[in-house]
């Protein structure tokens, strides 16, 4: 028997995170974390990561539906916006939109950092990164977009198995000659689920099932089959044909005996 078995494997994708910052307060309640290691952090809390304002118009949603961060005067600015815990795998990726306040004439700087464990530890100093030792992307100076621009980053080269991570957006620089305002919108993390058949495998038989054999008729009285026509034998599954003198026809498939006239057994 030959069978053609067709199994369709599909990669099913789901959104591990989809944050549009309609409410920055709600984002914090859902696991986003803000850390400010700027020199004068305590004096400039209102310019840390927060709900968008009229500074920009959001990429999507309401006009203020984005996250905004500004420089901190009097020393180095070091402001982190960290994602909730993310369960990712080797096919995971993420994306976000960002723009800078180019009219101010100050070059912006944003670093996208990765913690390969579930941690919010970024250290305590303006230039410390704690567990966020991996830099995925740096956007700086003339490379910083003046209009909303999408950035997409694959994690396939860093993640080999399902694990938990966090991603940090780090607004870092010296406000005496750089940094002003940066916006973030539509932060999305996409995972591939374990690839498995999307439905029950389809089994189709593309060949002819054939079984040829020579049936053996046995009987102590040696019956004979006579007929003017030639009987035809077709096979489909496994029965036993018997008569009063107990002849048996045994085979691994069912057989049907058909003739064009009634045979006589003597």
C-alpha positions in Angstrom: 0.0 0.0 0.0 1.3 3.4 -0.8 -0.1 6.6 0.7 0.6 10.2 0.0 0.5 12.1 3.3 0.2 15.8 3.1 0.9 17.8 6.3 0.8 21.6 6.1 2.9 23.3 8.7 2.1 27.0 9.3 3.9 29.5 11.5 1.2 31.2 13.6 2.1 34.6 14.8 0.8 36.4 17.8 1.4 39.8 19.4 3.2 39.4 22.7 2.9 43.2 23.2 1.0 46.0 21.4 1.3 49.3 23.1 0.0 52.5 21.5 0.3 54.7 24.6 -3.3 55.8 24.5 -2.8 56.1 28.3 0.7 56.3 29.7 -0.7 55.6 33.2 -2.3 52.4 31.9 1.0 51.4 30.3 2.8 51.7 33.6 0.0 49.6 35.2 0.6 47.0 32.6 4.2 46.5 33.4 6.1 49.3 31.7 8.8 50.8 33.9 10.4 54.2 34.0 13.9 54.7 35.5 15.6 58.1 35.7 19.4 58.1 36.3 19.9 61.7 35.2 22.1 64.0 37.3 19.3 66.2 38.3 16.5 63.7 38.1 14.7 64.9 41.2 14.5 68.4 39.9 13.1 67.6 36.5 10.6 64.8 37.0 8.1 66.4 34.7 10.3 66.0 31.7 10.8 62.3 32.2 9.0 59.7 30.1 5.3 60.7 30.2 2.1 61.0 28.2 2.4 62.8 24.9 1.6 66.5 24.7 1.1 69.0 21.9 4.9 68.8 21.3 4.1 66.2 18.6 1.0 64.7 17.1 0.9 61.0 17.6 1.6 58.6 14.8 -1.8 56.9 15.4 -4.8 57.4 17.7 -5.5 60.6 19.6 -3.1 63.5 19.2 -1.4 62.8 22.5 -1.4 59.0 22.1 2.3 58.5 22.4 5.2 58.5 24.9 7.3 61.6 25.3 10.7 62.2 26.9 12.7 65.4 27.2 16.2 66.4 28.4 17.1 67.1 32.0 19.0 70.3 32.6 22.2 70.6 34.7 24.0 67.4 33.7 23.8 64.1 31.9 20.4 62.9 30.9 19.7 59.1 31.4 16.1 58.2 31.1 14.8 54.6 30.6 11.5 53.3 29.4 11.5 49.5 29.9 8.9 47.1 28.5 6.9 44.6 30.6 8.3 41.1 30.8 8.3 39.5 27.3 8.1 35.8 26.5 9.9 35.5 23.2 11.5 32.8 20.9 13.9 32.5 18.1 11.5 34.0 15.5 10.4 37.0 17.6 10.8 40.6 16.4 9.6 44.0 17.6 9.0 47.4 16.1 8.1 51.0 17.1 7.8 54.4 15.7 9.9 57.4 16.8 10.6 61.0 15.9 12.7 63.8 17.3 12.2 67.5 17.8 14.5 68.6 14.9 13.6 72.3 15.0 15.5 72.8 18.3 18.9 72.2 16.6 20.0 69.6 19.2 21.0 66.1 18.0 18.8 63.5 19.6 20.0 60.1 20.9 18.1 57.0 21.7 19.6 53.5 22.3 17.5 50.3 22.2 18.9 47.9 24.8 18.2 44.3 25.6 18.2 42.4 28.9 18.3 38.6 28.3 16.7 38.1 31.7 13.5 39.4 33.3 15.2 42.5 34.9 14.7 46.2 35.2 18.2 46.7 36.6 19.9 49.5 34.7 22.4 50.5 37.5 22.4 53.8 39.3 24.7 56.1 37.3 23.9 58.2 34.2 26.0 55.9 31.9 25.3 52.5 33.6 23.3 49.9 31.8 23.0 47.1 34.4 21.5 44.0 32.9 20.8 45.8 29.6 24.3 45.1 28.2 23.2 44.4 24.6 22.7 47.3 22.3 20.2 46.5 19.5 20.0 49.9 17.9 21.4 53.4 18.2 19.6 56.4 16.6 21.7 59.6 16.9 22.2 63.0 15.4 21.3 63.5 11.8 20.1 59.9 11.6 17.2 60.7 14.0 14.0 61.2 12.0 12.1 64.4 12.1 8.9 62.6 11.1 7.4 59.4 12.5 9.6 56.5 11.3 9.2 52.8 11.9 12.1 50.7 13.2 12.0 46.9 13.1 14.4 44.6 14.9 14.7 40.8 14.8 15.8 38.8 17.8 16.7 35.7 15.8 20.4 36.1 16.2 20.2 36.5 20.0 17.4 34.2 21.1 17.7 30.5 20.4 14.9 29.1 22.6 11.8 30.4 24.4 12.8 32.8 27.1 11.8 35.9 29.0 13.5 39.3 28.3 12.9 43.0 28.6 13.7 45.8 26.1 14.8 49.2 27.3 14.5 52.5 25.4 17.4 54.7 26.8 17.4 58.4 26.2 20.9 59.3 27.0 23.2 62.3 26.4 24.6 65.6 27.5 21.9 68.3 27.3 24.4 71.1 27.0 24.8 70.2 23.3 22.3 67.4 22.5 18.8 66.1 23.3 15.5 68.0 23.4 12.3 65.9 22.8 11.7 62.4 21.5 8.4 60.6 21.0 7.7 56.8 20.8 4.5 55.3 19.4 3.0 51.9 18.5 5.5 49.6 20.2 4.8 46.0 19.1 6.4 42.6 19.8 5.5 39.7 17.6 6.2 36.1 18.3 6.0 32.9 16.3 4.1 30.2 18.1 5.5 26.6 18.1 5.1 25.5 14.5 2.6 22.6 14.4 0.0 21.4 11.9 -2.7 24.0 11.6 -5.3 21.2 11.3 -5.5 17.4 11.2 -3.1 16.1 8.6 -4.7 15.3 5.3 -4.1 11.7 4.1 -4.8 11.1 0.5 -4.2 7.9 -1.5 -2.8 8.8 -4.9 -2.1 5.2 -5.9 -4.1 2.1 -6.8 -4.3 -0.4 -4.0 -3.7 -3.8 -5.4 -3.4 -7.3 -4.0 -2.9 -10.2 -6.1 -2.8 -13.7 -4.8 -3.8 -17.3 -5.6 -6.6 -18.4 -3.3 -6.4 -22.0 -2.0 -9.5 -24.0 -1.7 -9.1 -27.0 0.6 -11.6 -29.7 1.4 -11.3 -33.4 2.3 -14.0 -34.2 -0.2 -12.1 -32.3 -2.9 -15.0 -30.2 -4.3 -14.6 -28.9 -7.8 -15.9 -25.7 -9.2 -17.3 -25.9 -12.7 -18.9 -23.2 -14.8 -19.2 -22.3 -18.4 -17.9 -18.9 -17.5 -14.7 -17.7 -16.0 -15.2 -16.4 -12.4 -13.7 -13.1 -11.5 -12.1 -12.4 -8.1 -11.9 -8.9 -6.7 -10.4 -8.0 -3.4 -11.3 -5.4 -0.7 -10.8 -6.8 2.9 -10.5 -10.0 5.0 -13.4 -12.5 5.3 -13.7 -16.4 5.3 -15.9 -18.3 2.8 -17.1 -21.7 4.1 -19.4 -24.5 2.9 -20.9 -27.6 4.6 -17.7 -29.5 4.0 -15.8 -26.6 5.5 -13.7 -25.3 2.6 -11.9 -22.2 3.7 -10.5 -19.4 1.6 -8.0 -17.5 3.6 -6.3 -14.3 2.5 -5.2 -11.0 4.0 -8.0 -9.2 2.0 -11.7 -9.6 1.5 -12.6 -11.4 -1.7 -15.8 -11.6 -3.7 -16.4 -14.4 -6.1 -18.8 -13.5 -8.9 -19.8 -15.6 -12.0 -22.1 -15.1 -14.9 -24.0 -18.4 -14.1 -24.5 -20.6 -11.0 -21.4 -22.8 -10.4 -21.9 -26.4 -9.3 -19.9 -28.0 -6.6 -19.6 -31.8 -6.7 
